[in-house]
Amino acid sequence: MDLRALELHELRELFKELGEPSYRGEQVFHWITCREAISFHEMTDLPKSLRSRLSELFSLELPEVIETKTDVDGTTKFAIKLKDGEVIESVLIPERDHYTLCVSTQVGCPIGCKFCLTGTMGFKRNLTTGEIISQVVIGRRYVKEKELELPLRNIVFMGMGEPLLNYENLLKALKILAHPKGFNYSKKRLTVSTVGIIEKIKKLAKDFPTALAISLHAPFDDLRRELIPIAVRYSVKDLIEVCREFPRIKNSRITVEYVLLRGINTDLKCAKRLAELLKGKVFKVNLIPFNPHPELPFERPTEEEIEAFQRYLLDRGILTTIRKSKGLNIRAACGQLRAEIQSAFN
């Protein structure tokens, strides 16, 4: 049993079944979340006999970090080997006053977005709740061990995979991360990014409304379906309407992610349609200039094209930012490091 996959109430029940007071479960929950413990012997407020017993019954061993790469801009990418030998990635990204950790939810991805290297790998399996939480523990321990000055404040589910297609494990991970007696991340600091699985967005709105990001990438159905095959099931109009109904935290905005692909989705026609779709104060746009890779048939727009697209949206009242490319020297785009490692293994 992976204790990191258990919510607090489950740990309390587990310890009752072990013949221990339920509050012992709360103590262990505290240690494996906000204290990032990887050994029961670290848990000094537990009796030694109980620590020894727990060590015999359970393991807190983290997945193996088989490669760590840090760019000159401070971006650090982890290649993490799971117990079955599969490799996933997570990325620690420095911001102005904090770090953001980008975590994966699946090994590979079933969506097959044409501009994403992960999509070329196909889908292997869903990550367990424990494997999702372990990425956070690895990131937090790295920040402490390296004595980095900024706190790890944001967790974004934007790594390998489509989070809403691993819904139950994602939901459980979100609850563990947000619990006030554990990691205690506020909901506005937990962002779920999705290509737009409408029925799951509606479910998330009821189960755990958190920060939401939509991978749109095209404002027209025909173009979006070329770039994102699963979009054949969901129209752009329907997706935007569902997002407008999604509960927002403290008047925050839903992020629309838009990868800029030169000559594909960067013209005035696309900018105009995007502005029409997103009018109002519900959305903000995050423009992402394409991160080139030799295996993908797309190009990055020029700086002039990027700025012109942003300016068009800003002039029409759409809050629009340009994501600064980070980790270019360490192949930090989703799937690149895994592909490099798998190639070496083969």
ZAMARGU-4260 file (C-alpha; in steps of 0.2 Angstrom, whole numbers, plus 5000, padded with zeros to 4 digits):
<rodrens>
0) 5000/5000/5000 | 5006/5017/4995 | 5003/5028/5010 | 5005/5044/4999 | 4990/5039/4990
5) 4979/5040/5005 | 4968/5055/5011 | 4969/5059/5029 | 4952/5050/5033 | 4959/5034/5025
10) 4975/5035/5035 | 4965/5037/5051 | 4955/5022/5047 | 4971/5012/5042 | 4978/5015/5059
15) 4962/5010/5068 | 4963/4994/5059 | 4981/4992/5065 | 4975/4993/5083 | 4982/5011/5085
20) 4974/5027/5089 | 4967/5036/5074 | 4977/5052/5078 | 4993/5042/5073 | 4986/5042/5055
25) 4985/5061/5056 | 5003/5062/5062 | 5009/5051/5048 | 4999/5062/5036 | 5008/5077/5042
30) 5025/5069/5040 | 5023/5062/5022 | 5015/5078/5016 | 5022/5095/5023 | 5037/5086/5030
35) 5041/5076/5015 | 5047/5061/5025 | 5054/5046/5016 | 5057/5035/5031 | 5046/5031/5046
40) 5061/5033/5057 | 5060/5052/5054 | 5044/5053/5063 | 5050/5057/5080 | 5033/5060/5088
45) 5029/5041/5085 | 5034/5028/5097 | 5050/5019/5091 | 5041/5002/5092 | 5027/5009/5080
50) 5040/5016/5068 | 5048/4999/5067 | 5032/4991/5064 | 5027/5003/5050 | 5044/5000/5042
55) 5040/4982/5041 | 5023/4985/5034 | 5025/4999/5022 | 5038/5008/5012 | 5039/5027/5009
60) 5052/5025/4995 | 5050/5038/4981 | 5052/5034/4963 | 5070/5035/4957 | 5075/5051/4949
65) 5087/5045/4935 | 5091/5061/4928 | 5091/5080/4933 | 5095/5094/4922 | 5095/5112/4926
70) 5096/5126/4914 | 5105/5143/4916 | 5088/5151/4919 | 5085/5140/4934 | 5073/5128/4926
75) 5075/5110/4933 | 5069/5095/4924 | 5067/5078/4933 | 5066/5061/4924 | 5058/5049/4936
80) 5058/5030/4934 | 5043/5022/4941 | 5043/5004/4949 | 5037/4996/4932 | 5052/5004/4923
85) 5041/5018/4915 | 5049/5035/4914 | 5039/5052/4917 | 5044/5070/4919 | 5041/5084/4930
90) 5048/5102/4929 | 5053/5115/4942 | 5050/5132/4935 | 5057/5148/4943 | 5045/5163/4943
95) 5047/5180/4950 | 5044/5176/4968 | 5041/5157/4969 | 5043/5141/4960 | 5030/5132/4950
100) 5031/5113/4948 | 5023/5105/4932 | 5018/5087/4936 | 5013/5073/4925 | 4997/5062/4927
105) 5000/5049/4914 | 5014/5039/4906 | 5013/5045/4888 | 4996/5053/4882 | 4981/5047/4872
110) 4977/5064/4865 | 4990/5065/4851 | 4991/5083/4849 | 5001/5086/4833 | 5013/5099/4841
115) 5017/5089/4857 | 5031/5076/4858 | 5022/5067/4872 | 5008/5063/4860 | 5020/5054/4848
120) 5024/5041/4861 | 5006/5035/4863 | 4998/5030/4879 | 5005/5018/4892 | 4995/5020/4908
125) 4988/5032/4921 | 4998/5037/4935 | 4992/5032/4953 | 4988/5045/4966 | 5004/5040/4975
130) 5015/5043/4959 | 5007/5060/4956 | 5010/5065/4974 | 5028/5058/4974 | 5032/5071/4960
135) 5027/5085/4972 | 5038/5077/4986 | 5053/5076/4975 | 5051/5094/4969 | 5049/5100/4987
140) 5064/5090/4994 | 5074/5097/4979 | 5070/5115/4984 | 5075/5111/5002 | 5091/5101/4998
145) 5097/5114/4986 | 5093/5128/4999 | 5084/5137/4985 | 5078/5154/4990 | 5060/5154/4983
150) 5046/5143/4989 | 5037/5130/4979 | 5020/5138/4979 | 5011/5132/4963 | 5007/5115/4956
155) 5001/5114/4938 | 4995/5098/4930 | 5002/5102/4914 | 5015/5088/4912 | 5013/5072/4902
160) 4996/5066/4899 | 4978/5073/4900 | 4973/5075/4918 | 4955/5073/4916 | 4957/5056/4908
165) 4964/5050/4925 | 4950/5058/4934 | 4949/5048/4950 | 4967/5048/4954 | 4969/5067/4949
170) 4954/5071/4961 | 4962/5062/4975 | 4979/5070/4973 | 4970/5087/4973 | 4962/5084/4989
175) 4978/5078/4997 | 4988/5093/4991 | 4974/5105/4997 | 4971/5098/5014 | 4975/5111/5028
180) 4984/5098/5039 | 4995/5092/5025 | 5003/5101/5010 | 4990/5115/5012 | 4990/5122/4994
185) 4976/5134/4991 | 4965/5129/4976 | 4970/5144/4967 | 4988/5137/4967 | 4983/5121/4960
190) 4980/5122/4941 | 4972/5108/4931 | 4976/5109/4912 | 4965/5100/4900 | 4962/5100/4881
195) 4943/5101/4885 | 4935/5085/4891 | 4918/5094/4893 | 4910/5080/4904 | 4925/5079/4916
200) 4926/5098/4917 | 4908/5098/4923 | 4912/5085/4935 | 4927/5094/4942 | 4916/5110/4944
205) 4906/5100/4957 | 4919/5089/4965 | 4934/5101/4967 | 4933/5118/4958 | 4951/5123/4956
210) 4961/5134/4945 | 4958/5129/4927 | 4968/5130/4911 | 4961/5125/4894 | 4973/5120/4880
215) 4963/5128/4865 | 4977/5132/4852 | 4964/5136/4838 | 4948/5146/4838 | 4940/5137/4823
220) 4934/5119/4825 | 4941/5113/4808 | 4959/5119/4813 | 4958/5113/4831 | 4953/5096/4825
225) 4968/5095/4814 | 4979/5099/4829 | 4970/5090/4843 | 4961/5074/4836 | 4950/5072/4851
230) 4942/5089/4848 | 4931/5081/4835 | 4920/5077/4850 | 4919/5095/4857 | 4916/5111/4848
235) 4926/5127/4852 | 4909/5136/4856 | 4903/5122/4868 | 4920/5121/4877 | 4920/5140/4880
240) 4903/5140/4887 | 4907/5126/4899 | 4922/5136/4905 | 4911/5152/4907 | 4900/5141/4919
245) 4915/5134/4929 | 4916/5141/4947 | 4931/5153/4948 | 4941/5156/4964 | 4940/5174/4971
250) 4936/5181/4954 | 4951/5173/4946 | 4951/5170/4927 | 4952/5154/4917 | 4968/5152/4907
255) 4967/5149/4889 | 4983/5141/4883 | 4987/5145/4865 | 5003/5137/4857 | 5008/5149/4843
260) 5013/5139/4827 | 5020/5149/4813 | 5009/5150/4798 | 4996/5139/4806 | 4986/5149/4820
265) 4995/5166/4821 | 4986/5176/4807 | 4973/5190/4810 | 4958/5179/4806 | 4963/5168/4821
270) 4966/5183/4832 | 4950/5191/4828 | 4940/5175/4831 | 4949/5172/4848 | 4945/5189/4854
275) 4926/5186/4849 | 4926/5170/4859 | 4934/5176/4875 | 4926/5194/4877 | 4922/5198/4895
280) 4933/5196/4910 | 4931/5177/4912 | 4947/5172/4903 | 4965/5177/4901 | 4976/5171/4887
285) 4993/5163/4889 | 5002/5163/4872 | 5015/5150/4871 | 5028/5151/4856 | 5031/5134/4850
290) 5046/5125/4857 | 5054/5118/4841 | 5059/5100/4840 | 5066/5090/4825 | 5053/5077/4826
295) 5039/5089/4825 | 5034/5098/4809 | 5031/5116/4816 | 5040/5132/4817 | 5041/5145/4831
300) 5034/5162/4825 | 5045/5177/4824 | 5045/5189/4839 | 5036/5202/4828 | 5022/5189/4825
305) 5021/5185/4843 | 5020/5203/4849 | 5007/5207/4835 | 4995/5193/4840 | 4997/5198/4859
310) 4994/5217/4854 | 4978/5213/4844 | 4970/5204/4859 | 4976/5217/4872 | 4968/5231/4862
315) 4952/5222/4863 | 4952/5220/4882 | 4958/5202/4883 | 4971/5200/4896 | 4985/5192/4887
320) 5003/5186/4892 | 5017/5178/4883 | 5025/5163/4891 | 5043/5165/4892 | 5052/5150/4885
325) 5062/5142/4899 | 5073/5126/4899 | 5076/5127/4881 | 5094/5121/4884 | 5088/5106/4894
330) 5074/5100/4882 | 5061/5105/4895 | 5046/5104/4883 | 5035/5090/4888 | 5041/5073/4883
335) 5058/5078/4877 | 5069/5072/4891 | 5059/5055/4892 | 5061/5053/4873 | 5080/5056/4875
340) 5082/5044/4889 | 5071/5030/4881 | 5082/5032/4865 | 5097/5030/4876 | 5090/5014/4884
345) 5085/5007/4867
</rodrens>
